[in-house]
Amino acid sequence: MRCPNCNCRDIGKIGTNQYYCWECFVEFSVTGDQVKLFHVEEDGSLSMIGGELNGETLIVQAQEVQQIG
Ligand SMILES: [Zn+2]
């Protein structure tokens, strides 16, 4: 398992199919071939910053998708 954003191996598992990169501080979820990247905001919310589907990089506009904490 490598970070889809920076390709480093310093990955922590935070939930089912959910991981955190300690190198570039992004959260990402893996569902089959689909990888979604999230930026963790200062208030703890997550913003989707991009995703990868079938090897094709997909950049989406930042949007609040989930509230945690
Ligand atoms: Zn990373």
N, CA, C, O and the ligand as a Tripos MOL2 file, in Angstrom:
@<TRIPOS>MOLECULE
protein
  277   275    70     0     0
PROTEIN
NO_CHARGES

@<TRIPOS>ATOM
      1 N           0.8310   -1.2040    0.0000 N.3       1 MET1
      2 CA          0.0000    0.0000    0.0000 C.3       1 MET1
      3 C           0.8650    1.2530    0.0000 C.2       1 MET1
      4 O           1.7180    1.4240    0.8700 O.2       1 MET1
      5 N           0.6470    2.1130   -0.9600 N.am      2 ARG2
      6 CA          1.3510    3.3950   -1.0300 C.3       2 ARG2
      7 C           0.3450    4.5270   -1.1170 C.2       2 ARG2
      8 O          -0.7920    4.3460   -1.5520 O.2       2 ARG2
      9 N           0.7910    5.6920   -0.6940 N.am      3 CYS3
     10 CA         -0.0630    6.8630   -0.7950 C.3       3 CYS3
     11 C          -0.2780    7.2080   -2.2690 C.2       3 CYS3
     12 O           0.6880    7.3470   -3.0180 O.2       3 CYS3
     13 N          -1.5380    7.3470   -2.6900 N.am      4 PRO4
     14 CA         -1.8130    7.6820   -4.0920 C.3       4 PRO4
     15 C          -1.4380    9.1190   -4.4270 C.2       4 PRO4
     16 O          -1.3910    9.4970   -5.5970 O.2       4 PRO4
     17 N          -1.1760    9.9110   -3.4100 N.am      5 ASN5
     18 CA         -0.8540   11.3210   -3.6270 C.3       5 ASN5
     19 C           0.6470   11.5480   -3.7550 C.2       5 ASN5
     20 O           1.1020   12.1970   -4.6980 O.2       5 ASN5
     21 N           1.4220   11.0120   -2.8030 N.am      6 CYS6
     22 CA          2.8630   11.2630   -2.8010 C.3       6 CYS6
     23 C           3.6730    9.9800   -2.9700 C.2       6 CYS6
     24 O           4.9000   10.0250   -3.0600 O.2       6 CYS6
     25 N           2.9840    8.8330   -3.0130 N.am      7 ASN7
     26 CA          3.6320    7.5520   -3.2920 C.3       7 ASN7
     27 C           4.5330    7.0580   -2.1580 C.2       7 ASN7
     28 O           5.3480    6.1590   -2.3680 O.2       7 ASN7
     29 N           4.4000    7.6230   -0.9800 N.am      8 CYS8
     30 CA          5.2180    7.1500    0.1310 C.3       8 CYS8
     31 C           4.5280    5.9630    0.8130 C.2       8 CYS8
     32 O           3.3660    5.6630    0.5380 O.2       8 CYS8
     33 N           5.2590    5.3020    1.7000 N.am      9 ARG9
     34 CA          4.7190    4.1080    2.3520 C.3       9 ARG9
     35 C           4.3280    4.3580    3.8090 C.2       9 ARG9
     36 O           3.9550    3.4310    4.5280 O.2       9 ARG9
     37 N           4.4150    5.5970    4.2270 N.am     10 ASP10
     38 CA          4.1320    5.9080    5.6200 C.3      10 ASP10
     39 C           2.6220    6.0890    5.8030 C.2      10 ASP10
     40 O           2.1240    7.2020    5.9680 O.2      10 ASP10
     41 N           1.9200    4.9650    5.7680 N.am     11 ILE11
     42 CA          0.4600    4.9730    5.7440 C.3      11 ILE11
     43 C          -0.1050    4.3900    7.0320 C.2      11 ILE11
     44 O           0.3630    3.3580    7.5130 O.2      11 ILE11
     45 N          -1.1010    5.0480    7.5770 N.am     12 GLY12
     46 CA         -1.7850    4.5090    8.7340 C.3      12 GLY12
     47 C          -3.2150    4.1560    8.3670 C.2      12 GLY12
     48 O          -3.8800    4.8880    7.6340 O.2      12 GLY12
     49 N          -3.6820    3.0220    8.8860 N.am     13 LYS13
     50 CA         -5.0600    2.6280    8.6040 C.3      13 LYS13
     51 C          -5.9700    3.2310    9.6640 C.2      13 LYS13
     52 O          -5.7290    3.0670   10.8600 O.2      13 LYS13
     53 N          -7.0010    3.9200    9.2350 N.am     14 ILE14
     54 CA         -7.8840    4.5970   10.1810 C.3      14 ILE14
     55 C          -9.2860    4.0230   10.1640 C.2      14 ILE14
     56 O         -10.1190    4.4190   10.9780 O.2      14 ILE14
     57 N          -9.5620    3.1180    9.2770 N.am     15 GLY15
     58 CA        -10.8890    2.5290    9.2230 C.3      15 GLY15
     59 C         -10.9660    1.5340    8.0820 C.2      15 GLY15
     60 O          -9.9750    1.2690    7.4020 O.2      15 GLY15
     61 N         -12.1610    0.9830    7.8800 N.am     16 THR16
     62 CA        -12.3540    0.0420    6.7900 C.3      16 THR16
     63 C         -12.1180    0.7350    5.4550 C.2      16 THR16
     64 O         -12.8510    1.6510    5.0830 O.2      16 THR16
     65 N         -11.0900    0.2920    4.7400 N.am     17 ASN17
     66 CA        -10.7250    0.8720    3.4490 C.3      17 ASN17
     67 C         -10.3440    2.3420    3.5400 C.2      17 ASN17
     68 O         -10.3490    3.0520    2.5350 O.2      17 ASN17
     69 N         -10.0110    2.8030    4.7510 N.am     18 GLN18
     70 CA         -9.6380    4.2080    4.9030 C.3      18 GLN18
     71 C          -8.2410    4.3190    5.4900 C.2      18 GLN18
     72 O          -7.8960    3.6160    6.4400 O.2      18 GLN18
     73 N          -7.4490    5.2000    4.9220 N.am     19 TYR19
     74 CA         -6.0470    5.3230    5.3070 C.3      19 TYR19
     75 C          -5.6610    6.7840    5.4400 C.2      19 TYR19
     76 O          -6.3250    7.6780    4.9150 O.2      19 TYR19
     77 N          -4.5510    7.0050    6.1680 N.am     20 TYR20
     78 CA         -4.0390    8.3430    6.3530 C.3      20 TYR20
     79 C          -2.5620    8.3540    6.0160 C.2      20 TYR20
     80 O          -1.8120    7.4760    6.4430 O.2      20 TYR20
     81 N          -2.1460    9.3500    5.2480 N.am     21 CYS21
     82 CA         -0.7380    9.4730    4.9000 C.3      21 CYS21
     83 C          -0.0640   10.4740    5.8320 C.2      21 CYS21
     84 O          -0.4770   11.6300    5.9300 O.2      21 CYS21
     85 N           0.9720   10.0120    6.5100 N.am     22 TRP22
     86 CA          1.6920   10.8830    7.4390 C.3      22 TRP22
     87 C           2.6880   11.7820    6.7210 C.2      22 TRP22
     88 O           3.2560   12.6890    7.3290 O.2      22 TRP22
     89 N           2.8990   11.5430    5.4640 N.am     23 GLU23
     90 CA          3.8710   12.3140    4.6960 C.3      23 GLU23
     91 C           3.2380   13.5830    4.1210 C.2      23 GLU23
     92 O           3.8090   14.6680    4.2220 O.2      23 GLU23
     93 N           2.0660   13.4380    3.5240 N.am     24 CYS24
     94 CA          1.4350   14.6110    2.9040 C.3      24 CYS24
     95 C           0.1100   14.9480    3.5760 C.2      24 CYS24
     96 O          -0.6170   15.8350    3.1290 O.2      24 CYS24
     97 N          -0.2030   14.2180    4.6740 N.am     25 PHE25
     98 CA         -1.3660   14.5410    5.5070 C.3      25 PHE25
     99 C          -2.6880   14.5240    4.7540 C.2      25 PHE25
    100 O          -3.5260   15.4040    4.9510 O.2      25 PHE25
    101 N          -2.8750   13.5570    3.9170 N.am     26 VAL26
    102 CA         -4.1740   13.3920    3.2760 C.3      26 VAL26
    103 C          -4.7860   12.0700    3.7350 C.2      26 VAL26
    104 O          -4.0870   11.1140    4.0720 O.2      26 VAL26
    105 N          -6.0970   12.0550    3.7350 N.am     27 GLU27
    106 CA         -6.8200   10.8350    3.9990 C.3      27 GLU27
    107 C          -7.2440   10.2730    2.6600 C.2      27 GLU27
    108 O          -7.5450   11.0300    1.7370 O.2      27 GLU27
    109 N          -7.2720    8.9600    2.5380 N.am     28 PHE28
    110 CA         -7.7970    8.4030    1.2980 C.3      28 PHE28
    111 C          -8.5260    7.1080    1.5580 C.2      28 PHE28
    112 O          -8.1950    6.3490    2.4690 O.2      28 PHE28
    113 N          -9.5280    6.8750    0.7330 N.am     29 SER29
    114 CA        -10.3040    5.6550    0.8510 C.3      29 SER29
    115 C         -10.1300    4.8390   -0.4240 C.2      29 SER29
    116 O         -10.0130    5.3830   -1.5220 O.2      29 SER29
    117 N         -10.1160    3.5380   -0.2510 N.am     30 VAL30
    118 CA         -9.9240    2.6370   -1.3780 C.3      30 VAL30
    119 C         -11.1280    1.7180   -1.4750 C.2      30 VAL30
    120 O         -11.4270    0.9670   -0.5470 O.2      30 VAL30
    121 N         -11.8130    1.7840   -2.6030 N.am     31 THR31
    122 CA        -12.9590    0.9150   -2.8410 C.3      31 THR31
    123 C         -12.7620    0.2500   -4.1960 C.2      31 THR31
    124 O         -13.0250    0.8440   -5.2420 O.2      31 THR31
    125 N         -12.2960   -0.9840   -4.1570 N.am     32 GLY32
    126 CA        -12.0070   -1.6650   -5.4150 C.3      32 GLY32
    127 C         -10.8850   -0.9520   -6.1430 C.2      32 GLY32
    128 O          -9.7850   -0.8140   -5.6080 O.2      32 GLY32
    129 N         -11.1530   -0.4960   -7.3590 N.am     33 ASP33
    130 CA        -10.1510    0.2210   -8.1480 C.3      33 ASP33
    131 C         -10.1930    1.7200   -7.8960 C.2      33 ASP33
    132 O          -9.3540    2.4700   -8.3940 O.2      33 ASP33
    133 N         -11.1740    2.1420   -7.1220 N.am     34 GLN34
    134 CA        -11.3840    3.5720   -6.9520 C.3      34 GLN34
    135 C         -10.7060    4.1020   -5.6920 C.2      34 GLN34
    136 O         -10.8950    3.5680   -4.5990 O.2      34 GLN34
    137 N          -9.9220    5.1510   -5.8580 N.am     35 VAL35
    138 CA         -9.2450    5.8000   -4.7470 C.3      35 VAL35
    139 C          -9.7420    7.2310   -4.6450 C.2      35 VAL35
    140 O          -9.7440    7.9760   -5.6240 O.2      35 VAL35
    141 N         -10.1650    7.6010   -3.4410 N.am     36 LYS36
    142 CA        -10.6080    8.9750   -3.2290 C.3      36 LYS36
    143 C          -9.6850    9.6510   -2.2310 C.2      36 LYS36
    144 O          -9.3400    9.0830   -1.1950 O.2      36 LYS36
    145 N          -9.2900   10.8810   -2.5640 N.am     37 LEU37
    146 CA         -8.3890   11.6410   -1.7040 C.3      37 LEU37
    147 C          -9.1690   12.7200   -0.9740 C.2      37 LEU37
    148 O         -10.0470   13.3740   -1.5360 O.2      37 LEU37
    149 N          -8.8210   12.8860    0.2970 N.am     38 PHE38
    150 CA         -9.4750   13.9110    1.0930 C.3      38 PHE38
    151 C          -8.4330   14.7450    1.8270 C.2      38 PHE38
    152 O          -7.4490   14.2210    2.3470 O.2      38 PHE38
    153 N          -8.6690   16.0410    1.8580 N.am     39 HIS39
    154 CA         -7.8410   16.9220    2.6680 C.3      39 HIS39
    155 C          -8.5510   17.1350    3.9970 C.2      39 HIS39
    156 O          -9.7540   17.3950    4.0230 O.2      39 HIS39
    157 N          -7.8230   17.0270    5.0890 N.am     40 VAL40
    158 CA         -8.4210   17.2220    6.4070 C.3      40 VAL40
    159 C          -8.3190   18.7020    6.7740 C.2      40 VAL40
    160 O          -7.2230   19.2470    6.9050 O.2      40 VAL40
    161 N          -9.4630   19.3310    6.9340 N.am     41 GLU41
    162 CA         -9.4860   20.7540    7.2670 C.3      41 GLU41
    163 C          -9.1590   20.9650    8.7380 C.2      41 GLU41
    164 O          -9.1640   20.0240    9.5320 O.2      41 GLU41
    165 N          -8.8760   22.2090    9.0850 N.am     42 GLU42
    166 CA         -8.5120   22.5270   10.4660 C.3      42 GLU42
    167 C          -9.6380   22.1960   11.4450 C.2      42 GLU42
    168 O          -9.3790   21.8600   12.6010 O.2      42 GLU42
    169 N         -10.8710   22.2900   10.9900 N.am     43 ASP43
    170 CA        -11.9980   21.9980   11.8810 C.3      43 ASP43
    171 C         -12.3480   20.5190   11.8970 C.2      43 ASP43
    172 O         -13.3310   20.1170   12.5200 O.2      43 ASP43
    173 N         -11.5460   19.7050   11.2130 N.am     44 GLY44
    174 CA        -11.7510   18.2650   11.2510 C.3      44 GLY44
    175 C         -12.6160   17.7230   10.1290 C.2      44 GLY44
    176 O         -12.7820   16.5110    9.9980 O.2      44 GLY44
    177 N         -13.1680   18.6180    9.3200 N.am     45 SER45
    178 CA        -13.9810   18.1320    8.2160 C.3      45 SER45
    179 C         -13.0930   17.6910    7.0530 C.2      45 SER45
    180 O         -11.9160   18.0450    6.9850 O.2      45 SER45
    181 N         -13.6620   16.9340    6.1650 N.am     46 LEU46
    182 CA        -12.9040   16.4130    5.0320 C.3      46 LEU46
    183 C         -13.3530   17.0590    3.7430 C.2      46 LEU46
    184 O         -14.5490   17.2320    3.5070 O.2      46 LEU46
    185 N         -12.3880   17.4170    2.9040 N.am     47 SER47
    186 CA        -12.7020   17.9270    1.5820 C.3      47 SER47
    187 C         -12.1250   16.9820    0.5530 C.2      47 SER47
    188 O         -10.9530   16.6140    0.6230 O.2      47 SER47
    189 N         -12.9500   16.5910   -0.4020 N.am     48 MET48
    190 CA        -12.4610   15.7310   -1.4550 C.3      48 MET48
    191 C         -11.5480   16.5460   -2.3660 C.2      48 MET48
    192 O         -11.9440   17.6090   -2.8430 O.2      48 MET48
    193 N         -10.3340   16.0620   -2.6110 N.am     49 ILE49
    194 CA         -9.4070   16.8080   -3.4540 C.3      49 ILE49
    195 C          -9.1090   16.0820   -4.7510 C.2      49 ILE49
    196 O          -8.4400   16.6280   -5.6280 O.2      49 ILE49
    197 N          -9.5910   14.8790   -4.8800 N.am     50 GLY50
    198 CA         -9.3470   14.1760   -6.1350 C.3      50 GLY50
    199 C          -9.6110   12.7020   -5.9850 C.2      50 GLY50
    200 O          -9.8210   12.2060   -4.8780 O.2      50 GLY50
    201 N          -9.6020   12.0230   -7.0690 N.am     51 GLY51
    202 CA         -9.8160   10.5930   -7.0150 C.3      51 GLY51
    203 C          -9.2180    9.9380   -8.2280 C.2      51 GLY51
    204 O          -8.8600   10.5910   -9.2090 O.2      51 GLY51
    205 N          -9.1190    8.6400   -8.1360 N.am     52 GLU52
    206 CA         -8.5560    7.9100   -9.2650 C.3      52 GLU52
    207 C          -9.4740    6.7430   -9.5690 C.2      52 GLU52
    208 O          -9.7990    5.9520   -8.6830 O.2      52 GLU52
    209 N          -9.8850    6.6370  -10.8030 N.am     53 LEU53
    210 CA        -10.7910    5.5670  -11.1830 C.3      53 LEU53
    211 C         -10.1800    4.8180  -12.3640 C.2      53 LEU53
    212 O          -9.9530    5.3870  -13.4320 O.2      53 LEU53
    213 N          -9.9210    3.5350  -12.1480 N.am     54 ASN54
    214 CA         -9.3400    2.6920  -13.1920 C.3      54 ASN54
    215 C          -8.0520    3.2880  -13.7520 C.2      54 ASN54
    216 O          -7.8070    3.2530  -14.9580 O.2      54 ASN54
    217 N          -7.2340    3.8350  -12.8530 N.am     55 GLY55
    218 CA         -5.9470    4.3640  -13.2570 C.3      55 GLY55
    219 C          -6.0030    5.7440  -13.8640 C.2      55 GLY55
    220 O          -4.9650    6.3190  -14.1910 O.2      55 GLY55
    221 N          -7.1910    6.2830  -14.0200 N.am     56 GLU56
    222 CA         -7.3420    7.5980  -14.6200 C.3      56 GLU56
    223 C          -7.5500    8.6250  -13.5130 C.2      56 GLU56
    224 O          -8.5070    8.5450  -12.7430 O.2      56 GLU56
    225 N          -6.6500    9.5770  -13.4490 N.am     57 THR57
    226 CA         -6.7410   10.5590  -12.3760 C.3      57 THR57
    227 C          -7.9010   11.5160  -12.6120 C.2      57 THR57
    228 O          -8.0840   12.0650  -13.6980 O.2      57 THR57
    229 N          -8.6580   11.6870  -11.5690 N.am     58 LEU58
    230 CA         -9.8210   12.5630  -11.6500 C.3      58 LEU58
    231 C          -9.7040   13.6290  -10.5670 C.2      58 LEU58
    232 O          -9.7050   13.3200   -9.3750 O.2      58 LEU58
    233 N          -9.6060   14.8500  -10.9800 N.am     59 ILE59
    234 CA         -9.5370   15.9370  -10.0210 C.3      59 ILE59
    235 C         -10.9110   16.5940   -9.9260 C.2      59 ILE59
    236 O         -11.4740   17.0480  -10.9220 O.2      59 ILE59
    237 N         -11.4180   16.6310   -8.7360 N.am     60 VAL60
    238 CA        -12.7180   17.2510   -8.5410 C.3      60 VAL60
    239 C         -12.5650   18.5070   -7.6960 C.2      60 VAL60
    240 O         -11.5940   18.6600   -6.9550 O.2      60 VAL60
    241 N         -13.5220   19.3860   -7.8150 N.am     61 GLN61
    242 CA        -13.4830   20.5890   -7.0080 C.3      61 GLN61
    243 C         -13.6290   20.2280   -5.5410 C.2      61 GLN61
    244 O         -14.3960   19.3380   -5.1720 O.2      61 GLN61
    245 N         -12.8870   20.9280   -4.7280 N.am     62 ALA62
    246 CA        -12.9620   20.6720   -3.2910 C.3      62 ALA62
    247 C         -14.3800   20.8940   -2.7950 C.2      62 ALA62
    248 O         -15.0100   21.9160   -3.0640 O.2      62 ALA62
    249 N         -14.8460   19.9240   -2.0810 N.am     63 GLN63
    250 CA        -16.1780   20.0630   -1.5130 C.3      63 GLN63
    251 C         -16.2360   19.2870   -0.2120 C.2      63 GLN63
    252 O         -15.6080   18.2400   -0.0540 O.2      63 GLN63
    253 N         -16.9970   19.8230    0.6970 N.am     64 GLU64
    254 CA        -17.1190   19.1660    1.9840 C.3      64 GLU64
    255 C         -17.9890   17.9260    1.8240 C.2      64 GLU64
    256 O         -19.1280   18.0160    1.3680 O.2      64 GLU64
    257 N         -17.4630   16.7950    2.1900 N.am     65 VAL65
    258 CA        -18.2060   15.5590    1.9670 C.3      65 VAL65
    259 C         -18.5790   14.8430    3.2510 C.2      65 VAL65
    260 O         -19.5170   14.0460    3.2730 O.2      65 VAL65
    261 N         -17.8610   15.1210    4.3010 N.am     66 GLN66
    262 CA        -18.1320   14.3700    5.5190 C.3      66 GLN66
    263 C         -17.6830   15.1650    6.7350 C.2      66 GLN66
    264 O         -16.6600   15.8490    6.6920 O.2      66 GLN66
    265 N         -18.4200   15.0800    7.7790 N.am     67 GLN67
    266 CA        -18.0720   15.7490    9.0220 C.3      67 GLN67
    267 C         -17.6460   14.6840   10.0320 C.2      67 GLN67
    268 O         -18.3600   13.7060   10.2560 O.2      67 GLN67
    269 N         -16.4980   14.8800   10.6250 N.am     68 ILE68
    270 CA        -16.0570   13.9130   11.6350 C.3      68 ILE68
    271 C         -15.8230   14.6090   12.9560 C.2      68 ILE68
    272 O         -15.5610   15.8110   13.0110 O.2      68 ILE68
    273 N         -15.9190   13.8430   14.0020 N.am     69 GLY69
    274 CA        -15.6360   14.3840   15.3290 C.3      69 GLY69
    275 C         -16.7350   15.1630   15.9380 C.2      69 GLY69
    276 O         -16.5950   15.6600   17.0550 O.2      69 GLY69
    277 ZN          1.0670   10.9880    0.9010 Zn       70 ZN70
@<TRIPOS>BOND
     1     1     2 1
     2     2     3 1
     3     3     4 2
     4     3     5 am
     5     5     6 1
     6     6     7 1
     7     7     8 2
     8     7     9 am
     9     9    10 1
    10    10    11 1
    11    11    12 2
    12    11    13 am
    13    13    14 1
    14    14    15 1
    15    15    16 2
    16    15    17 am
    17    17    18 1
    18    18    19 1
    19    19    20 2
    20    19    21 am
    21    21    22 1
    22    22    23 1
    23    23    24 2
    24    23    25 am
    25    25    26 1
    26    26    27 1
    27    27    28 2
    28    27    29 am
    29    29    30 1
    30    30    31 1
    31    31    32 2
    32    31    33 am
    33    33    34 1
    34    34    35 1
    35    35    36 2
    36    35    37 am
    37    37    38 1
    38    38    39 1
    39    39    40 2
    40    39    41 am
    41    41    42 1
    42    42    43 1
    43    43    44 2
    44    43    45 am
    45    45    46 1
    46    46    47 1
    47    47    48 2
    48    47    49 am
    49    49    50 1
    50    50    51 1
    51    51    52 2
    52    51    53 am
    53    53    54 1
    54    54    55 1
    55    55    56 2
    56    55    57 am
    57    57    58 1
    58    58    59 1
    59    59    60 2
    60    59    61 am
    61    61    62 1
    62    62    63 1
    63    63    64 2
    64    63    65 am
    65    65    66 1
    66    66    67 1
    67    67    68 2
    68    67    69 am
    69    69    70 1
    70    70    71 1
    71    71    72 2
    72    71    73 am
    73    73    74 1
    74    74    75 1
    75    75    76 2
    76    75    77 am
    77    77    78 1
    78    78    79 1
    79    79    80 2
    80    79    81 am
    81    81    82 1
    82    82    83 1
    83    83    84 2
    84    83    85 am
    85    85    86 1
    86    86    87 1
    87    87    88 2
    88    87    89 am
    89    89    90 1
    90    90    91 1
    91    91    92 2
    92    91    93 am
    93    93    94 1
    94    94    95 1
    95    95    96 2
    96    95    97 am
    97    97    98 1
    98    98    99 1
    99    99   100 2
   100    99   101 am
   101   101   102 1
   102   102   103 1
   103   103   104 2
   104   103   105 am
   105   105   106 1
   106   106   107 1
   107   107   108 2
   108   107   109 am
   109   109   110 1
   110   110   111 1
   111   111   112 2
   112   111   113 am
   113   113   114 1
   114   114   115 1
   115   115   116 2
   116   115   117 am
   117   117   118 1
   118   118   119 1
   119   119   120 2
   120   119   121 am
   121   121   122 1
   122   122   123 1
   123   123   124 2
   124   123   125 am
   125   125   126 1
   126   126   127 1
   127   127   128 2
   128   127   129 am
   129   129   130 1
   130   130   131 1
   131   131   132 2
   132   131   133 am
   133   133   134 1
   134   134   135 1
   135   135   136 2
   136   135   137 am
   137   137   138 1
   138   138   139 1
   139   139   140 2
   140   139   141 am
   141   141   142 1
   142   142   143 1
   143   143   144 2
   144   143   145 am
   145   145   146 1
   146   146   147 1
   147   147   148 2
   148   147   149 am
   149   149   150 1
   150   150   151 1
   151   151   152 2
   152   151   153 am
   153   153   154 1
   154   154   155 1
   155   155   156 2
   156   155   157 am
   157   157   158 1
   158   158   159 1
   159   159   160 2
   160   159   161 am
   161   161   162 1
   162   162   163 1
   163   163   164 2
   164   163   165 am
   165   165   166 1
   166   166   167 1
   167   167   168 2
   168   167   169 am
   169   169   170 1
   170   170   171 1
   171   171   172 2
   172   171   173 am
   173   173   174 1
   174   174   175 1
   175   175   176 2
   176   175   177 am
   177   177   178 1
   178   178   179 1
   179   179   180 2
   180   179   181 am
   181   181   182 1
   182   182   183 1
   183   183   184 2
   184   183   185 am
   185   185   186 1
   186   186   187 1
   187   187   188 2
   188   187   189 am
   189   189   190 1
   190   190   191 1
   191   191   192 2
   192   191   193 am
   193   193   194 1
   194   194   195 1
   195   195   196 2
   196   195   197 am
   197   197   198 1
   198   198   199 1
   199   199   200 2
   200   199   201 am
   201   201   202 1
   202   202   203 1
   203   203   204 2
   204   203   205 am
   205   205   206 1
   206   206   207 1
   207   207   208 2
   208   207   209 am
   209   209   210 1
   210   210   211 1
   211   211   212 2
   212   211   213 am
   213   213   214 1
   214   214   215 1
   215   215   216 2
   216   215   217 am
   217   217   218 1
   218   218   219 1
   219   219   220 2
   220   219   221 am
   221   221   222 1
   222   222   223 1
   223   223   224 2
   224   223   225 am
   225   225   226 1
   226   226   227 1
   227   227   228 2
   228   227   229 am
   229   229   230 1
   230   230   231 1
   231   231   232 2
   232   231   233 am
   233   233   234 1
   234   234   235 1
   235   235   236 2
   236   235   237 am
   237   237   238 1
   238   238   239 1
   239   239   240 2
   240   239   241 am
   241   241   242 1
   242   242   243 1
   243   243   244 2
   244   243   245 am
   245   245   246 1
   246   246   247 1
   247   247   248 2
   248   247   249 am
   249   249   250 1
   250   250   251 1
   251   251   252 2
   252   251   253 am
   253   253   254 1
   254   254   255 1
   255   255   256 2
   256   255   257 am
   257   257   258 1
   258   258   259 1
   259   259   260 2
   260   259   261 am
   261   261   262 1
   262   262   263 1
   263   263   264 2
   264   263   265 am
   265   265   266 1
   266   266   267 1
   267   267   268 2
   268   267   269 am
   269   269   270 1
   270   270   271 1
   271   271   272 2
   272   271   273 am
   273   273   274 1
   274   274   275 1
   275   275   276 2
@<TRIPOS>SUBSTRUCTURE
     1 MET1         2 RESIDUE 1 A MET
     2 ARG2         6 RESIDUE 1 A ARG
     3 CYS3        10 RESIDUE 1 A CYS
     4 PRO4        14 RESIDUE 1 A PRO
     5 ASN5        18 RESIDUE 1 A ASN
     6 CYS6        22 RESIDUE 1 A CYS
     7 ASN7        26 RESIDUE 1 A ASN
     8 CYS8        30 RESIDUE 1 A CYS
     9 ARG9        34 RESIDUE 1 A ARG
    10 ASP10       38 RESIDUE 1 A ASP
    11 ILE11       42 RESIDUE 1 A ILE
    12 GLY12       46 RESIDUE 1 A GLY
    13 LYS13       50 RESIDUE 1 A LYS
    14 ILE14       54 RESIDUE 1 A ILE
    15 GLY15       58 RESIDUE 1 A GLY
    16 THR16       62 RESIDUE 1 A THR
    17 ASN17       66 RESIDUE 1 A ASN
    18 GLN18       70 RESIDUE 1 A GLN
    19 TYR19       74 RESIDUE 1 A TYR
    20 TYR20       78 RESIDUE 1 A TYR
    21 CYS21       82 RESIDUE 1 A CYS
    22 TRP22       86 RESIDUE 1 A TRP
    23 GLU23       90 RESIDUE 1 A GLU
    24 CYS24       94 RESIDUE 1 A CYS
    25 PHE25       98 RESIDUE 1 A PHE
    26 VAL26      102 RESIDUE 1 A VAL
    27 GLU27      106 RESIDUE 1 A GLU
    28 PHE28      110 RESIDUE 1 A PHE
    29 SER29      114 RESIDUE 1 A SER
    30 VAL30      118 RESIDUE 1 A VAL
    31 THR31      122 RESIDUE 1 A THR
    32 GLY32      126 RESIDUE 1 A GLY
    33 ASP33      130 RESIDUE 1 A ASP
    34 GLN34      134 RESIDUE 1 A GLN
    35 VAL35      138 RESIDUE 1 A VAL
    36 LYS36      142 RESIDUE 1 A LYS
    37 LEU37      146 RESIDUE 1 A LEU
    38 PHE38      150 RESIDUE 1 A PHE
    39 HIS39      154 RESIDUE 1 A HIS
    40 VAL40      158 RESIDUE 1 A VAL
    41 GLU41      162 RESIDUE 1 A GLU
    42 GLU42      166 RESIDUE 1 A GLU
    43 ASP43      170 RESIDUE 1 A ASP
    44 GLY44      174 RESIDUE 1 A GLY
    45 SER45      178 RESIDUE 1 A SER
    46 LEU46      182 RESIDUE 1 A LEU
    47 SER47      186 RESIDUE 1 A SER
    48 MET48      190 RESIDUE 1 A MET
    49 ILE49      194 RESIDUE 1 A ILE
    50 GLY50      198 RESIDUE 1 A GLY
    51 GLY51      202 RESIDUE 1 A GLY
    52 GLU52      206 RESIDUE 1 A GLU
    53 LEU53      210 RESIDUE 1 A LEU
    54 ASN54      214 RESIDUE 1 A ASN
    55 GLY55      218 RESIDUE 1 A GLY
    56 GLU56      222 RESIDUE 1 A GLU
    57 THR57      226 RESIDUE 1 A THR
    58 LEU58      230 RESIDUE 1 A LEU
    59 ILE59      234 RESIDUE 1 A ILE
    60 VAL60      238 RESIDUE 1 A VAL
    61 GLN61      242 RESIDUE 1 A GLN
    62 ALA62      246 RESIDUE 1 A ALA
    63 GLN63      250 RESIDUE 1 A GLN
    64 GLU64      254 RESIDUE 1 A GLU
    65 VAL65      258 RESIDUE 1 A VAL
    66 GLN66      262 RESIDUE 1 A GLN
    67 GLN67      266 RESIDUE 1 A GLN
    68 ILE68      270 RESIDUE 1 A ILE
    69 GLY69      274 RESIDUE 1 A GLY
    70 ZN70       277 GROUP 0 **** ****
